[in-house]
Amino acid sequence: MGNYVAYASGSLELRRVADGRIVSVVPLQTKGFHRKREMAALNAMKDGGGQAGESVVKAIFANESKP
């Protein structure tokens, strides 16, 4: 019995609350692996969530450092 592979892809749009301006758009693409199909999908989503969090932090710091 082999492992399943699940893919999660999409994009995350960061908007400034004050004026609704788009600050950044971050593409997301991850894979999840497991012997059960459902767990492979959950692993892909979990990894996507972590990737999204890291991307948000990087985008915030990048915009804060701009004059």
PLY file of the C-alpha trace (Angstrom):
ply
format ascii 1.0
element vertex 67
property float x
property float y
property float z
element edge 66
property int vertex1
property int vertex2
end_header
0.00 0.00 0.00
1.53 3.29 -1.12
1.30 6.83 0.06
-1.20 9.40 -1.18
-0.12 12.82 -2.34
-2.43 15.83 -1.99
-1.81 19.27 -3.47
-3.07 22.60 -2.15
-2.70 25.79 -4.16
-4.12 29.28 -4.12
-3.18 32.82 -3.23
-3.41 35.07 -0.23
-4.25 38.75 -0.67
-3.13 41.13 2.08
-5.11 44.35 2.39
-4.55 47.35 4.61
-7.55 47.85 6.90
-7.41 51.65 6.87
-7.93 52.16 3.14
-8.44 48.68 1.66
-5.29 48.95 -0.46
-3.75 45.64 -1.52
-0.39 45.38 0.22
0.72 42.06 -1.22
-0.50 38.97 -3.08
1.22 35.76 -2.05
0.91 32.58 -4.13
0.73 29.33 -2.16
1.51 25.82 -3.34
2.09 22.84 -1.05
2.01 19.05 -1.01
0.92 16.64 1.69
1.78 12.96 2.01
0.27 10.13 4.04
-0.92 6.54 3.75
-4.53 7.75 4.11
-6.01 10.12 1.54
-7.74 12.33 4.12
-4.55 12.76 6.14
-2.58 13.65 3.00
-5.11 16.41 2.30
-4.94 17.67 5.89
-1.13 17.67 5.76
-1.20 19.73 2.57
-3.56 22.24 4.18
-1.46 22.37 7.35
1.69 23.06 5.35
-0.17 25.69 3.32
-1.25 27.43 6.52
2.32 27.53 7.76
3.55 28.85 4.43
0.83 31.52 4.47
1.82 32.66 7.96
5.48 32.98 7.00
4.56 34.88 3.83
2.36 37.33 5.76
5.16 38.10 8.21
7.66 38.65 5.37
5.21 40.93 3.52
4.51 43.00 6.64
8.21 43.47 7.38
8.93 44.33 3.74
6.24 47.03 3.75
7.30 48.40 7.15
10.86 48.93 5.92
9.69 51.04 2.95
9.90 54.83 3.51
0 1
1 2
2 3
3 4
4 5
5 6
6 7
7 8
8 9
9 10
10 11
11 12
12 13
13 14
14 15
15 16
16 17
17 18
18 19
19 20
20 21
21 22
22 23
23 24
24 25
25 26
26 27
27 28
28 29
29 30
30 31
31 32
32 33
33 34
34 35
35 36
36 37
37 38
38 39
39 40
40 41
41 42
42 43
43 44
44 45
45 46
46 47
47 48
48 49
49 50
50 51
51 52
52 53
53 54
54 55
55 56
56 57
57 58
58 59
59 60
60 61
61 62
62 63
63 64
64 65
65 66
